[in-house]
């Protein structure tokens, strides 16, 4: 009897959840959103002009459809620093040796006691 | 404790105390500004800038403990001060080393780092606490002597 009541409760809760979720989905679908400013006109037509910059003495004209490589022509990439593997290896070996010595010390003290 | 050992301890920990104090002052100044990297010494706090002033305070305290322990060094209470200062350094340096170990294992775009990347993550510069760590281990000798 008790189990039947609980089952019924779960089913009701499920039904309520489904109804609420469908209402939420419907509300987003039905409500129309006017994202534009009321009374605003369409923007006038214009041509996107190229951006002109001087690269030293040469005038460069960059348009929206200019390929990327043209922008970086003659620009030297900064050299990446080589990782200091040897320095790291020295430190790591010191660290491991230190840890082994520490473990050895602890172990020898334990043995002594 | 023999007289020679006491004398050595006094001089050694006085020097270490002064160095720890100097590092503490340097870190305090670094934490007020943008930090600094000088050769293999790094006080930039790049990994954790919020912790930099705390590290400076810990180093200053450790330096003061070392210096206050120098007088009548063989006495157990004085020795305890030096032990406490060393433990403070071990904790901060241990954190720095652990941060290196933890960051050395995962790769930038892969699960695990390459061998080169793994070793390179242990490369200099190092924070001042890591320089003090090996020198602070001398206290272990005095602890074992006291037992």
gemmi code that builds the backbone of each chain (N, CA, C; Angstrom):
import gemmi

chains = {
    "A": [
        ("UNK", (0.834, -1.209, 0.000), (0.000, 0.000, 0.000), (0.871, 1.263, 0.000)),
        ("UNK", (1.844, 1.214, 0.972), (2.754, 2.345, 1.103), (3.601, 2.525, -0.159)),
        ("UNK", (4.050, 1.372, -0.686), (4.883, 1.404, -1.905), (4.102, 1.978, -3.083)),
        ("UNK", (2.834, 1.600, -3.161), (1.967, 2.097, -4.231), (1.812, 3.597, -4.163)),
        ("UNK", (1.655, 4.116, -2.946), (1.534, 5.565, -2.753), (2.785, 6.295, -3.219)),
        ("UNK", (3.955, 5.723, -2.840), (5.231, 6.350, -3.211), (5.420, 6.347, -4.724)),
        ("UNK", (5.019, 5.236, -5.351), (5.120, 5.119, -6.810), (4.267, 6.189, -7.482)),
        ("UNK", (3.091, 6.360, -6.928), (2.152, 7.349, -7.454), (2.739, 8.759, -7.341)),
        ("UNK", (3.378, 8.999, -6.148), (4.000, 10.310, -5.901), (5.094, 10.590, -6.932)),
        ("UNK", (5.927, 9.572, -7.179), (7.030, 9.719, -8.134), (6.488, 10.023, -9.515)),
        ("UNK", (5.427, 9.304, -9.871), (4.828, 9.514, -11.208), (4.271, 10.922, -11.338)),
        ("UNK", (3.624, 11.384, -10.263), (3.068, 12.742, -10.279), (4.176, 13.775, -10.415)),
        ("UNK", (5.246, 13.555, -9.653), (6.376, 14.503, -9.713), (6.958, 14.536, -11.112)),
        ("UNK", (7.075, 13.361, -11.716), (7.603, 13.289, -13.082), (6.723, 14.083, -14.039)),
        ("UNK", (5.413, 13.874, -13.891), (4.458, 14.556, -14.763), (4.571, 16.060, -14.605)),
        ("UNK", (4.688, 16.517, -13.328), (4.809, 17.965, -13.068), (6.094, 18.497, -13.705)),
        ("UNK", (7.178, 17.735, -13.546), (8.459, 18.163, -14.115), (8.368, 18.270, -15.625)),
        ("UNK", (7.727, 17.280, -16.261), (7.597, 17.291, -17.736), (6.774, 18.491, -18.180)),
        ("UNK", (5.660, 18.743, -17.470), (4.792, 19.877, -17.830), (5.559, 21.186, -17.702)),
        ("UNK", (6.279, 21.345, -16.583), (7.041, 22.587, -16.351), (8.104, 22.797, -17.421)),
        ("UNK", (8.787, 21.714, -17.780), (9.838, 21.831, -18.793), (9.267, 22.167, -20.158)),
        ("UNK", (8.112, 21.547, -20.486), (7.504, 21.879, -21.786), (7.017, 23.314, -21.803)),
        ("UNK", (6.506, 23.792, -20.647), (6.078, 25.192, -20.578), (7.259, 26.130, -20.812)),
        ("UNK", (8.384, 25.778, -20.219), (9.595, 26.600, -20.367), (10.038, 26.624, -21.826)),
        ("UNK", (10.005, 25.448, -22.466), (10.404, 25.353, -23.873), (9.450, 26.156, -24.740)),
        ("UNK", (8.164, 26.051, -24.441), (7.150, 26.786, -25.215), (7.330, 28.288, -25.057)),
        ("UNK", (7.566, 28.710, -23.820), (7.700, 30.154, -23.566), (8.838, 30.744, -24.371)),
        ("UNK", (9.932, 30.014, -24.499), (11.064, 30.558, -25.287), (10.732, 30.584, -26.772)),
        ("UNK", (9.899, 29.638, -27.206), (9.554, 29.570, -28.635), (8.517, 30.627, -29.008)),
        ("UNK", (7.585, 30.846, -28.087), (6.447, 31.718, -28.430), (6.800, 33.194, -28.328)),
        ("UNK", (7.508, 33.556, -27.271), (7.787, 34.985, -27.049), (8.694, 35.505, -28.163)),
        ("UNK", (8.226, 36.538, -28.847), (9.055, 37.098, -29.917), (9.969, 38.160, -29.316)),
        ("UNK", (11.180, 38.145, -29.781), (12.154, 39.101, -29.247), (12.504, 40.094, -30.336)),
        ("UNK", (12.358, 41.370, -29.996), (12.745, 42.408, -30.947), (14.081, 42.970, -30.489)),
        ("UNK", (15.130, 42.514, -31.153), (16.463, 42.891, -30.703), (16.909, 44.237, -31.264)),
        ("UNK", (16.171, 44.740, -32.244), (16.585, 46.009, -32.849), (15.961, 47.188, -32.125)),
        ("UNK", (16.654, 48.312, -32.248), (16.120, 49.507, -31.603), (14.861, 49.938, -32.357)),
        ("UNK", (13.769, 50.188, -31.647), (12.537, 50.571, -32.359), (12.730, 51.876, -33.131)),
        ("UNK", (12.305, 51.875, -34.365), (12.381, 53.079, -35.194), (13.712, 53.255, -35.900)),
        ("UNK", (14.651, 52.352, -35.662), (15.976, 52.498, -36.287), (15.922, 52.085, -37.753)),
        ("UNK", (16.679, 52.840, -38.584), (16.698, 52.516, -40.018), (17.864, 51.584, -40.303)),
        ("UNK", (17.799, 50.970, -41.457), (18.905, 50.099, -41.865), (20.149, 50.960, -42.091)),
        ("UNK", (21.329, 50.471, -41.776), (22.541, 51.295, -41.937), (22.812, 51.577, -43.412)),
        ("UNK", (23.382, 52.757, -43.722), (23.685, 53.069, -45.127), (24.758, 52.138, -45.671)),
        ("UNK", (24.672, 51.910, -46.948), (25.665, 51.013, -47.559), (27.025, 51.694, -47.605)),
        ("UNK", (28.033, 50.979, -47.323), (29.377, 51.569, -47.370), (30.388, 50.501, -47.774)),
        ("UNK", (31.485, 50.992, -48.258), (32.542, 50.058, -48.666), (33.648, 50.079, -47.620)),
        ("UNK", (34.019, 48.918, -47.181), (35.076, 48.819, -46.176), (36.423, 49.115, -46.829)),
        ("UNK", (36.972, 50.270, -46.477), (38.232, 50.677, -47.111), (39.423, 49.990, -46.450)),
        ("UNK", (40.482, 49.813, -47.228), (41.671, 49.174, -46.613), (42.344, 50.081, -45.571)),
        ("UNK", (42.958, 49.454, -44.600), (43.701, 50.195, -43.573), (45.109, 50.413, -44.122)),
        ("UNK", (45.552, 51.675, -44.086), (46.891, 51.982, -44.616), (47.853, 52.232, -43.454)),
        ("UNK", (48.917, 51.472, -43.444), (49.956, 51.686, -42.407), (51.335, 51.710, -43.070)),
        ("UNK", (52.227, 52.418, -42.414), (53.601, 52.475, -42.912), (54.440, 51.426, -42.211)),
        ("UNK", (55.093, 50.568, -43.007), (56.054, 49.616, -42.467), (57.431, 50.146, -42.855)),
        ("UNK", (57.971, 50.974, -41.994), (59.199, 51.688, -42.357), (58.837, 52.769, -43.355)),
        ("UNK", (59.332, 52.637, -44.592), (59.005, 53.632, -45.619), (57.917, 53.140, -46.567)),
        ("UNK", (57.641, 51.840, -46.504), (56.661, 51.299, -47.446), (55.246, 51.370, -46.873)),
        ("UNK", (54.354, 51.817, -47.735), (52.962, 51.930, -47.317), (52.250, 50.596, -47.577)),
        ("UNK", (51.664, 50.064, -46.538), (50.943, 48.794, -46.679), (49.453, 49.066, -46.612)),
        ("UNK", (48.735, 48.386, -47.493), (47.281, 48.522, -47.455), (46.690, 47.174, -47.077)),
        ("UNK", (46.042, 47.151, -45.954), (45.503, 45.885, -45.456), (43.991, 45.879, -45.626)),
        ("UNK", (43.521, 44.903, -46.371), (42.075, 44.772, -46.539), (41.603, 43.524, -45.792)),
        ("UNK", (40.292, 43.438, -45.700), (39.740, 42.320, -44.941), (40.046, 40.985, -45.622)),
        ("UNK", (40.262, 41.064, -46.956), (40.536, 39.808, -47.653), (42.017, 39.612, -47.969)),
        ("UNK", (42.887, 40.445, -47.355), (44.314, 40.182, -47.598), (44.748, 38.952, -46.810)),
        ("UNK", (45.544, 38.124, -47.464), (45.983, 36.918, -46.753), (46.888, 37.253, -45.569)),
        ("UNK", (46.801, 36.413, -44.540), (47.528, 36.682, -43.292), (49.033, 36.787, -43.484)),
        ("UNK", (49.569, 35.940, -44.384), (51.025, 35.920, -44.503), (51.594, 37.249, -44.972)),
        ("UNK", (50.755, 38.034, -45.705), (51.227, 39.343, -46.179), (51.468, 40.289, -45.000)),
        ("UNK", (50.648, 40.122, -43.969), (50.775, 40.997, -42.802), (52.089, 40.771, -42.062)),
        ("UNK", (52.553, 39.524, -42.113), (53.748, 39.184, -41.338), (54.997, 39.081, -42.202)),
        ("UNK", (54.918, 39.640, -43.444), (56.069, 39.582, -44.329), (57.210, 40.426, -43.759)),
        ("UNK", (58.360, 39.832, -43.647), (59.519, 40.576, -43.137), (59.561, 40.696, -41.630)),
        ("UNK", (58.511, 40.206, -40.961), (58.507, 40.275, -39.493), (59.240, 39.055, -38.957)),
        ("UNK", (60.246, 39.322, -38.140), (61.022, 38.201, -37.585), (60.324, 37.642, -36.354)),
        ("UNK", (60.171, 36.346, -36.364), (59.545, 35.702, -35.189), (60.531, 35.680, -34.027)),
        ("UNK", (60.046, 35.972, -32.818), (60.973, 35.899, -31.681), (61.438, 34.460, -31.460)),
        ("UNK", (62.740, 34.349, -31.230), (63.280, 32.995, -31.037), (62.839, 32.418, -29.696)),
        ("UNK", (62.395, 31.176, -29.750), (61.991, 30.519, -28.500), (63.226, 30.099, -27.721)),
        ("UNK", (63.161, 30.329, -26.399), (64.297, 29.958, -25.564), (64.401, 28.443, -25.450)),
        ("UNK", (65.620, 27.956, -25.601), (65.841, 26.511, -25.445), (65.650, 26.125, -23.984)),
        ("UNK", (64.876, 25.081, -23.709), (64.717, 24.689, -22.301), (66.035, 24.174, -21.712)),
        ("UNK", (66.288, 24.561, -20.472), (67.533, 24.181, -19.806), (67.390, 22.762, -19.233)),
        ("UNK", (67.557, 21.784, -20.121), (67.369, 20.385, -19.713), (68.475, 19.947, -18.751)),
        ("UNK", (69.716, 20.382, -19.031), (70.852, 19.960, -18.197), (70.699, 20.484, -16.769)),
        ("UNK", (70.336, 21.758, -16.654), (70.132, 22.360, -15.323), (69.046, 21.632, -14.558)),
        ("UNK", (67.975, 21.314, -15.274), (66.863, 20.590, -14.653), (67.273, 19.191, -14.223)),
        ("UNK", (68.073, 18.533, -15.098), (68.518, 17.167, -14.787), (69.410, 17.162, -13.551)),
        ("UNK", (70.281, 18.175, -13.429), (71.171, 18.266, -12.253), (70.336, 18.430, -10.981)),
        ("UNK", (69.374, 19.362, -11.056), (68.533, 19.600, -9.871), (67.730, 18.344, -9.514)),
        ("UNK", (67.189, 17.700, -10.539), (66.363, 16.505, -10.298), (67.191, 15.388, -9.663)),
        ("UNK", (68.443, 15.230, -10.150), (69.295, 14.171, -9.575), (69.643, 14.495, -8.127)),
        ("UNK", (69.876, 15.788, -7.822), (70.147, 16.191, -6.427), (68.926, 15.885, -5.560)),
        ("UNK", (67.754, 16.194, -6.115), (66.495, 15.975, -5.378), (66.295, 14.495, -5.060)),
        ("UNK", (66.523, 13.661, -6.079), (66.335, 12.209, -5.891), (67.360, 11.672, -4.893)),
        ("UNK", (68.633, 12.119, -5.025), (69.679, 11.679, -4.090), (69.324, 12.091, -2.662)),
        ("UNK", (68.868, 13.319, -2.516), (68.480, 13.824, -1.195), (67.363, 12.993, -0.588)),
        ("UNK", (66.385, 12.661, -1.424), (65.245, 11.866, -0.942), (65.695, 10.472, -0.506)),
        ("UNK", (66.606, 9.877, -1.314), (67.117, 8.534, -0.973), (67.877, 8.590, 0.354)),
        ("UNK", (68.706, 9.619, 0.520), (69.467, 9.774, 1.766), (68.532, 9.942, 2.961)),
        ("UNK", (67.479, 10.754, 2.746), (66.498, 10.998, 3.823), (65.801, 9.702, 4.212)),
        ("UNK", (65.388, 8.941, 3.193), (64.721, 7.656, 3.459), (65.668, 6.698, 4.174)),
        ("UNK", (66.940, 6.708, 3.732), (67.964, 5.859, 4.354), (68.160, 6.210, 5.816)),
        ("UNK", (68.178, 7.522, 6.091), (68.355, 7.992, 7.469), (67.187, 7.544, 8.350)),
        ("UNK", (65.973, 7.754, 7.822), (64.770, 7.372, 8.575), (64.775, 5.862, 8.829)),
        ("UNK", (65.121, 5.093, 7.782), (65.100, 3.633, 7.886), (66.158, 3.154, 8.895)),
        ("UNK", (67.350, 3.776, 8.841), (68.418, 3.352, 9.757), (68.050, 3.678, 11.205)),
        ("UNK", (67.362, 4.800, 11.412), (66.929, 5.170, 12.762), (65.894, 4.179, 13.271)),
        ("UNK", (65.027, 3.763, 12.368), (63.986, 2.791, 12.739), (64.617, 1.465, 13.132)),
        ("UNK", (65.623, 1.070, 12.332), (66.320, -0.198, 12.592), (67.010, -0.153, 13.950)),
        ("UNK", (67.609, 0.999, 14.251), (68.354, 1.161, 15.498), (67.437, 1.046, 16.716)),
        ("UNK", (66.221, 1.593, 16.561), (65.282, 1.537, 17.689), (64.589, 0.176, 17.694)),
    ],
    "B": [
        ("UNK", (77.050, 17.811, 23.796), (77.634, 18.470, 22.617), (79.029, 18.991, 22.953)),
        ("UNK", (79.970, 18.691, 22.050), (81.350, 19.152, 22.298), (81.433, 20.659, 22.054)),
        ("UNK", (82.523, 21.223, 22.631), (82.672, 22.684, 22.529), (82.865, 23.132, 21.079)),
        ("UNK", (83.633, 22.316, 20.343), (83.913, 22.630, 18.940), (82.636, 22.604, 18.102)),
        ("UNK", (81.809, 21.624, 18.378), (80.529, 21.504, 17.649), (79.617, 22.686, 17.975)),
        ("UNK", (79.638, 23.085, 19.226), (78.806, 24.231, 19.637), (79.286, 25.497, 18.935)),
        ("UNK", (80.594, 25.666, 18.907), (81.190, 26.854, 18.277), (80.833, 26.883, 16.785)),
        ("UNK", (80.978, 25.709, 16.139), (80.661, 25.619, 14.711), (79.181, 25.953, 14.480)),
        ("UNK", (78.322, 25.379, 15.328), (76.881, 25.626, 15.218), (76.546, 27.099, 15.364)),
        ("UNK", (77.217, 27.742, 16.316), (76.963, 29.167, 16.545), (77.299, 29.995, 15.315)),
        ("UNK", (78.499, 29.731, 14.776), (78.932, 30.523, 13.605), (78.062, 30.190, 12.391)),
        ("UNK", (77.850, 28.884, 12.181), (77.102, 28.428, 11.001), (75.679, 29.006, 10.998)),
        ("UNK", (74.990, 28.871, 12.127), (73.597, 29.318, 12.145), (73.465, 30.841, 12.232)),
        ("UNK", (74.516, 31.503, 12.700), (74.511, 32.972, 12.651), (74.564, 33.428, 11.194)),
        ("UNK", (75.451, 32.786, 10.425), (75.575, 33.138, 8.997), (74.275, 32.800, 8.263)),
        ("UNK", (73.752, 31.586, 8.557), (72.505, 31.165, 7.892), (71.348, 32.102, 8.252)),
        ("UNK", (71.330, 32.540, 9.502), (70.292, 33.471, 9.951), (70.354, 34.788, 9.210)),
        ("UNK", (71.581, 35.286, 9.040), (71.759, 36.555, 8.325), (71.314, 36.403, 6.868)),
        ("UNK", (71.692, 35.267, 6.259), (71.307, 35.018, 4.855), (69.782, 34.910, 4.738)),
        ("UNK", (69.169, 34.180, 5.683), (67.700, 34.031, 5.656), (67.018, 35.381, 5.825)),
        ("UNK", (67.570, 36.198, 6.731), (67.012, 37.548, 6.933), (67.134, 38.382, 5.658)),
        ("UNK", (68.307, 38.285, 5.011), (68.533, 39.052, 3.776), (67.558, 38.615, 2.682)),
        ("UNK", (67.368, 37.291, 2.567), (66.413, 36.779, 1.577), (64.988, 37.247, 1.916)),
        ("UNK", (64.675, 37.253, 3.204), (63.345, 37.689, 3.643), (63.093, 39.143, 3.276)),
        ("UNK", (64.093, 39.980, 3.533), (63.971, 41.410, 3.202), (63.812, 41.572, 1.688)),
        ("UNK", (64.626, 40.809, 0.936), (64.575, 40.885, -0.540), (63.187, 40.467, -1.044)),
        ("UNK", (62.640, 39.414, -0.452), (61.303, 38.950, -0.881), (60.222, 39.952, -0.491)),
        ("UNK", (60.423, 40.595, 0.662), (59.442, 41.596, 1.108), (59.425, 42.783, 0.140)),
        ("UNK", (60.629, 43.201, -0.262), (60.740, 44.301, -1.235), (60.140, 43.844, -2.570)),
        ("UNK", (60.449, 42.587, -2.940), (59.939, 42.048, -4.213), (58.420, 41.977, -4.206)),
        ("UNK", (57.846, 41.625, -3.056), (56.381, 41.501, -2.994), (55.703, 42.864, -3.044)),
        ("UNK", (56.441, 43.910, -2.625), (55.876, 45.264, -2.707), (55.871, 45.746, -4.155)),
        ("UNK", (56.886, 45.324, -4.908), (56.967, 45.717, -6.316), (56.492, 44.593, -7.213)),
        ("UNK", (57.215, 44.414, -8.290), (56.815, 43.374, -9.245), (57.698, 42.125, -9.164)),
        ("UNK", (58.519, 42.051, -8.116), (59.405, 40.904, -7.968), (60.651, 41.045, -8.816)),
        ("UNK", (61.588, 40.144, -8.619), (62.816, 40.209, -9.419), (63.385, 38.814, -9.645)),
        ("UNK", (64.127, 38.679, -10.728), (64.857, 37.441, -11.003), (66.305, 37.830, -11.236)),
        ("UNK", (67.205, 37.284, -10.396), (68.605, 37.652, -10.476), (69.405, 36.373, -10.646)),
        ("UNK", (69.871, 36.138, -11.857), (70.588, 34.901, -12.148), (69.689, 33.697, -11.934)),
        ("UNK", (70.134, 32.808, -11.043), (69.303, 31.618, -10.775), (68.405, 31.826, -9.553)),
        ("UNK", (68.413, 33.047, -9.020), (67.559, 33.366, -7.866), (66.275, 34.027, -8.359)),
        ("UNK", (65.146, 33.462, -7.972), (63.868, 33.976, -8.464), (62.978, 34.412, -7.306)),
        ("UNK", (62.691, 35.698, -7.279), (61.756, 36.219, -6.280), (60.625, 36.952, -6.981)),
        ("UNK", (60.264, 36.438, -8.144), (59.234, 37.130, -8.924), (57.845, 36.780, -8.437)),
        ("UNK", (57.713, 35.631, -7.789), (56.390, 35.198, -7.325), (55.458, 34.950, -8.480)),
        ("UNK", (56.028, 34.573, -9.627), (55.220, 34.373, -10.833), (54.197, 33.261, -10.639)),
        ("UNK", (54.594, 32.216, -9.910), (53.672, 31.089, -9.737), (52.560, 31.416, -8.744)),
        ("UNK", (52.905, 32.168, -7.699), (51.895, 32.486, -6.693), (52.219, 33.829, -6.036)),
        ("UNK", (51.826, 34.940, -6.686), (52.197, 36.257, -6.156), (51.588, 36.566, -4.794)),
        ("UNK", (50.429, 35.961, -4.487), (49.783, 36.233, -3.196), (50.571, 35.639, -2.034)),
        ("UNK", (51.316, 34.576, -2.310), (52.057, 33.882, -1.263), (53.428, 34.513, -1.001)),
        ("UNK", (53.860, 35.407, -1.918), (55.202, 36.001, -1.817), (55.423, 36.762, -0.502)),
        ("UNK", (54.498, 37.645, -0.074), (54.720, 38.329, 1.212), (54.756, 37.372, 2.397)),
        ("UNK", (53.965, 36.315, 2.329), (53.970, 35.328, 3.415), (55.317, 34.623, 3.487)),
        ("UNK", (55.845, 34.288, 2.307), (57.156, 33.629, 2.267), (58.220, 34.558, 2.855)),
        ("UNK", (58.083, 35.848, 2.552), (59.037, 36.836, 3.076), (58.961, 36.871, 4.604)),
        ("UNK", (57.751, 36.870, 5.134), (57.574, 36.903, 6.597), (58.156, 35.635, 7.227)),
        ("UNK", (57.908, 34.494, 6.583), (58.431, 33.213, 7.102), (59.958, 33.232, 7.113)),
        ("UNK", (60.557, 33.740, 6.039), (62.024, 33.805, 5.973), (62.581, 34.754, 7.022)),
        ("UNK", (61.912, 35.897, 7.196), (62.360, 36.856, 8.220), (62.306, 36.216, 9.602)),
        ("UNK", (61.197, 35.515, 9.872), (61.036, 34.857, 11.178), (62.096, 33.769, 11.357)),
        ("UNK", (62.336, 32.996, 10.299), (63.338, 31.927, 10.381), (64.718, 32.524, 10.655)),
        ("UNK", (65.034, 33.613, 9.977), (66.317, 34.284, 10.186), (66.456, 34.759, 11.622)),
        ("UNK", (65.376, 35.316, 12.158), (65.426, 35.819, 13.539), (65.554, 34.669, 14.543)),
        ("UNK", (64.864, 33.569, 14.260), (64.979, 32.390, 15.141), (66.405, 31.855, 15.147)),
        ("UNK", (66.996, 31.779, 13.952), (68.382, 31.298, 13.855), (69.306, 32.196, 14.676)),
        ("UNK", (69.146, 33.513, 14.474), (70.038, 34.457, 15.159), (69.846, 34.410, 16.676)),
        ("UNK", (68.591, 34.235, 17.109), (68.355, 34.205, 18.565), (68.814, 32.887, 19.187)),
        ("UNK", (69.023, 31.858, 18.338), (69.444, 30.558, 18.884), (70.964, 30.464, 19.070)),
        ("UNK", (71.677, 31.409, 18.511), (73.147, 31.328, 18.481), (73.763, 31.394, 19.886)),
        ("UNK", (73.220, 32.262, 20.724), (73.760, 32.425, 22.077), (73.479, 31.164, 22.908)),
        ("UNK", (74.518, 30.570, 23.476), (74.395, 29.333, 24.277), (73.706, 28.234, 23.458)),
        ("UNK", (74.282, 27.952, 22.302), (73.662, 27.073, 21.301), (73.428, 25.643, 21.802)),
        ("UNK", (74.286, 25.170, 22.710), (74.180, 23.778, 23.172), (72.941, 23.548, 24.049)),
        ("UNK", (72.395, 24.618, 24.585), (71.217, 24.480, 25.457), (70.002, 24.055, 24.615)),
        ("UNK", (69.249, 23.109, 25.146), (68.204, 22.477, 24.328), (67.128, 23.459, 23.837)),
        ("UNK", (66.808, 24.467, 24.651), (65.780, 25.439, 24.248), (66.270, 26.310, 23.090)),
        ("UNK", (67.576, 26.628, 23.140), (68.180, 27.420, 22.069), (68.232, 26.599, 20.782)),
        ("UNK", (68.572, 25.327, 20.951), (68.636, 24.424, 19.802), (67.246, 24.270, 19.165)),
        ("UNK", (66.235, 24.257, 20.038), (64.860, 24.118, 19.553), (64.467, 25.270, 18.628)),
        ("UNK", (65.008, 26.458, 18.929), (64.710, 27.626, 18.073), (65.272, 27.405, 16.665)),
        ("UNK", (66.511, 26.883, 16.621), (67.142, 26.610, 15.315), (66.368, 25.519, 14.571)),
        ("UNK", (65.889, 24.527, 15.328), (65.102, 23.444, 14.709), (63.808, 24.026, 14.126)),
        ("UNK", (63.178, 24.910, 14.902), (61.920, 25.519, 14.450), (62.133, 26.335, 13.166)),
        ("UNK", (63.228, 27.100, 13.145), (63.545, 27.906, 11.953), (63.767, 26.998, 10.745)),
        ("UNK", (64.475, 25.879, 10.984), (64.742, 24.945, 9.884), (63.440, 24.337, 9.369)),
        ("UNK", (62.558, 23.972, 10.298), (61.274, 23.370, 9.887), (60.467, 24.368, 9.048)),
        ("UNK", (60.529, 25.637, 9.437), (59.810, 26.671, 8.662), (60.327, 26.722, 7.226)),
        ("UNK", (61.654, 26.641, 7.107), (62.260, 26.658, 5.760), (61.875, 25.386, 5.001)),
        ("UNK", (61.888, 24.244, 5.692), (61.553, 22.979, 5.026), (60.134, 23.016, 4.474)),
        ("UNK", (59.222, 23.605, 5.246), (57.818, 23.640, 4.792), (57.693, 24.475, 3.511)),
        ("UNK", (58.276, 25.669, 3.534), (58.137, 26.570, 2.371), (58.879, 26.000, 1.152)),
        ("UNK", (60.102, 25.489, 1.411), (60.873, 24.908, 0.307), (60.194, 23.636, -0.210)),
        ("UNK", (59.645, 22.853, 0.718), (58.929, 21.635, 0.333), (57.754, 21.950, -0.578)),
        ("UNK", (57.061, 23.047, -0.267), (55.934, 23.463, -1.112), (56.408, 23.832, -2.512)),
        ("UNK", (57.540, 24.549, -2.565), (58.088, 24.966, -3.870), (58.516, 23.742, -4.680)),
        ("UNK", (59.150, 22.780, -3.997), (59.593, 21.563, -4.699), (58.385, 20.754, -5.153)),
        ("UNK", (57.397, 20.659, -4.290), (56.186, 19.906, -4.646), (55.484, 20.542, -5.858)),
        ("UNK", (55.473, 21.883, -5.888), (54.858, 22.586, -7.030), (55.579, 22.217, -8.325)),
        ("UNK", (56.910, 22.108, -8.231), (57.701, 21.733, -9.421), (57.380, 20.300, -9.841)),
        ("UNK", (57.335, 19.399, -8.842), (57.062, 17.988, -9.167), (55.689, 17.868, -9.819)),
        ("UNK", (54.710, 18.537, -9.231), (53.335, 18.435, -9.739), (53.204, 19.000, -11.150)),
        ("UNK", (53.932, 20.105, -11.413), (53.799, 20.719, -12.742), (54.665, 20.027, -13.789)),
        ("UNK", (55.609, 19.192, -13.343), (56.505, 18.553, -14.319), (55.873, 17.331, -14.982)),
        ("UNK", (54.849, 16.768, -14.373), (54.284, 15.510, -14.888), (53.337, 15.717, -16.084)),
        ("UNK", (52.319, 16.589, -15.989), (51.448, 16.744, -17.168), (52.088, 17.590, -18.270)),
        ("UNK", (51.800, 17.238, -19.530), (52.318, 17.995, -20.661), (51.428, 19.179, -20.958)),
        ("UNK", (51.888, 20.046, -21.891), (51.088, 21.229, -22.219), (49.837, 20.854, -22.992)),
        ("UNK", (50.006, 19.931, -23.942), (48.852, 19.525, -24.750), (48.584, 18.037, -24.656)),
        ("UNK", (49.394, 17.347, -23.892), (49.217, 15.901, -23.734), (49.042, 15.572, -22.247)),
        ("UNK", (48.691, 14.326, -21.990), (48.489, 13.912, -20.596), (49.805, 13.952, -19.834)),
        ("UNK", (50.856, 13.406, -20.474), (52.146, 13.330, -19.788), (53.210, 14.126, -20.535)),
        ("UNK", (54.107, 14.733, -19.775), (55.179, 15.544, -20.338), (56.224, 14.662, -21.035)),
        ("UNK", (56.939, 15.262, -21.973), (58.062, 14.525, -22.580), (59.224, 14.517, -21.580)),
        ("UNK", (60.224, 13.679, -21.821), (61.373, 13.596, -20.896), (62.086, 14.945, -20.813)),
        ("UNK", (62.228, 15.595, -21.994), (62.877, 16.915, -22.041), (62.105, 17.939, -21.226)),
        ("UNK", (60.794, 17.959, -21.455), (59.940, 18.908, -20.746), (59.937, 18.639, -19.253)),
        ("UNK", (59.952, 17.350, -18.911), (59.950, 16.942, -17.502), (61.205, 17.469, -16.806)),
        ("UNK", (62.369, 17.253, -17.441), (63.623, 17.697, -16.834), (63.736, 19.222, -16.853)),
        ("UNK", (63.253, 19.824, -17.940), (63.351, 21.283, -18.057), (62.534, 22.003, -16.990)),
        ("UNK", (61.482, 21.343, -16.501), (60.661, 22.005, -15.480), (61.374, 22.086, -14.125)),
        ("UNK", (62.506, 21.375, -14.002), (63.293, 21.475, -12.762), (64.465, 22.453, -12.921)),
        ("UNK", (64.493, 23.131, -14.063), (65.615, 24.031, -14.360), (65.523, 25.314, -13.532)),
        ("UNK", (66.672, 26.002, -13.358), (66.632, 27.275, -12.638), (65.778, 28.305, -13.376)),
        ("UNK", (65.346, 29.392, -12.768), (65.703, 29.905, -11.439), (64.913, 29.242, -10.299)),
        ("UNK", (65.468, 29.344, -9.101), (64.839, 28.779, -7.907), (64.553, 29.886, -6.885)),
        ("UNK", (63.524, 29.637, -6.068), (63.185, 30.621, -5.035), (64.197, 30.538, -3.880)),
        ("UNK", (64.351, 31.595, -3.078), (65.379, 31.628, -2.021), (65.275, 30.475, -1.026)),
        ("UNK", (64.060, 30.018, -0.748), (63.876, 28.940, 0.240), (64.581, 27.661, -0.216)),
        ("UNK", (64.561, 27.443, -1.539), (65.199, 26.235, -2.062), (66.718, 26.290, -1.916)),
        ("UNK", (67.260, 27.505, -1.920), (68.700, 27.648, -1.694), (69.038, 27.389, -0.225)),
        ("UNK", (68.131, 27.806, 0.655), (68.383, 27.653, 2.091), (68.177, 26.215, 2.562)),
        ("UNK", (67.338, 25.468, 1.832), (66.976, 24.111, 2.261), (68.186, 23.200, 2.563)),
        ("UNK", (69.127, 23.013, 1.623), (70.241, 22.103, 1.941), (71.074, 22.561, 3.128)),
        ("UNK", (71.229, 23.888, 3.286), (72.047, 24.400, 4.390), (71.333, 24.243, 5.737)),
        ("UNK", (69.996, 24.259, 5.676), (69.239, 24.121, 6.929), (69.240, 22.673, 7.436)),
        ("UNK", (69.603, 21.744, 6.560), (69.603, 20.325, 6.943), (70.702, 19.985, 7.958)),
        ("UNK", (71.661, 20.897, 8.120), (72.747, 20.682, 9.089), (72.182, 20.476, 10.500)),
        ("UNK", (71.016, 21.056, 10.744), (70.395, 20.943, 12.073), (70.090, 19.480, 12.422)),
        ("UNK", (69.894, 18.649, 11.390), (69.599, 17.226, 11.623), (70.745, 16.581, 12.421)),
        ("UNK", (71.974, 16.985, 12.120), (73.138, 16.454, 12.851), (73.015, 16.767, 14.344)),
        ("UNK", (72.618, 17.993, 14.654), (72.508, 18.401, 16.062), (71.323, 17.710, 16.741)),
        ("UNK", (70.258, 17.472, 15.963), (69.099, 16.756, 16.531), (69.520, 15.339, 16.910)),
        ("UNK", (70.242, 14.693, 15.981), (70.693, 13.310, 16.244), (71.671, 13.272, 17.405)),
        ("UNK", (72.464, 14.326, 17.566), (73.418, 14.413, 18.670), (72.695, 14.508, 20.014)),
        ("UNK", (71.569, 15.234, 19.980), (70.836, 15.463, 21.224), (70.105, 14.211, 21.713)),
        ("UNK", (69.766, 13.333, 20.758), (68.946, 12.149, 21.113), (69.683, 11.193, 22.048)),
    ],
}
model = gemmi.Model(1)
for chain_id, residues in chains.items():
    chain = gemmi.Chain(chain_id)
    for i, (resn, *xyz) in enumerate(residues, 1):
        res = gemmi.Residue()
        res.name, res.seqid = resn, gemmi.SeqId(i, " ")
        for name, pos in zip(("N", "CA", "C"), xyz):
            atom = gemmi.Atom()
            atom.name, atom.element = name, gemmi.Element(name[0])
            atom.pos, atom.b_iso = gemmi.Position(*pos), 0.0
            res.add_atom(atom)
        chain.add_residue(res)
    model.add_chain(chain)
structure = gemmi.Structure()
structure.add_model(model)
structure.setup_entities()
